[in-house]
């Protein structure tokens, strides 16, 4: 029988101290009944002898120290999982909010998960098509990878997230039937939440998606649970139902802010910019839950999205995220001002596993060569444009002018595809070849001769 305690001694922000407890364990779930009869939930954050610090999920407003009853439930925070979750919308704690029927769980799972044995990991090697050329062609997403998107305040990362969720699919016979998206919105506004829900419903992509929505007016502590709820659902679908799951987490900056708020309430010694010293470790417990396991048919691929405060890529959140994950996609404010959509800055962006997911049998045999050539040509074109600003266009050679022309066309045609244009990898590669026709053939030094002869016959040669 569960003991009931009436020994709450202190409430500070989202934290409650309960004294005289016995047998209480870390991460244990807590039922709290306040003097009005209202019930709230929490979890044990720290145990010191007979004192337990409880983190409240629904906030501490209205709690009376003497009239509050606390019960420790002897189990961690769990998510009821079932394949019927696909097509449904939940709040940040896994409760349905779409007026649909209650989920009948096949099992209940601890949301903190189990660390994946590194020896059991399988190396990511299969291509995932997002339908966005700047990602598929140049910073390819690979099944089982962690590839974050670094954005800035006011940039359209919500549109990019919705586009990826709507368009992403795995290539292969019958693989598309086993693909699902788990989308977790963390600390977003009601307007943003409605945008995502409407977009998923309007395009029909809700039929293969699970949505977890934590709003900005929900308790900050709930934000800490939301990504773990999403990943617990993803692990069930991937490793029990053999599905390929794409997990999109937006916005991880709000998650880190909630972690800082809780840390401050615990009076912990702050680290960089006031964030707790264990921010790196905490983020890794989320990001490292992506991957593939040997002998299992499913996989988890993760796209965390975060807004860089003041567009500062050295800020602790993007900085630490970059250490843990395998690259980054960066949204550019300069391209956004030009009207480029999506404003993906391909030069500083990076997918460290892109070479594993491209080539013959995965995308196309010419992918690696054209990718390297497009990168080099765009970089040369940007340099030529900068020279033209300083010295004037008349000072540029014909080759420099060709590269400058290429960089403009590259941004306007390759990067600027809009949020509704879903390009196949073949369309993306063919567009790359069309743009390379702008350049003199002798400048295409990164592409093998056999590919030039196959995809760029001599009669289509560019400027000499």
PyMOL commands that set and color helices and strands:
alter all, ss='L'
color gray80, all
select helices_A, chain A and resi 83-85+118-120+133-136+157-167+175-178+190-203+205-208+220-239+252-265+272-274+279-287+309-311+316-324+333-337+354-356+367-391+393-395+398-415+425-436+441-443+449-455+458-460
alter helices_A, ss='H'
color red, helices_A
select strands_A, chain A and resi 4-5+8-12+15-19+28-33+39-48+51-56+69-76+78-81+89-91+107-110+121-122+127-129+141-142+148-152+169-170+179-188+209-215+244-250+291-293+299-308+327-330+350-351
alter strands_A, ss='S'
color yellow, strands_A
deselect
rebuild
show_as cartoon
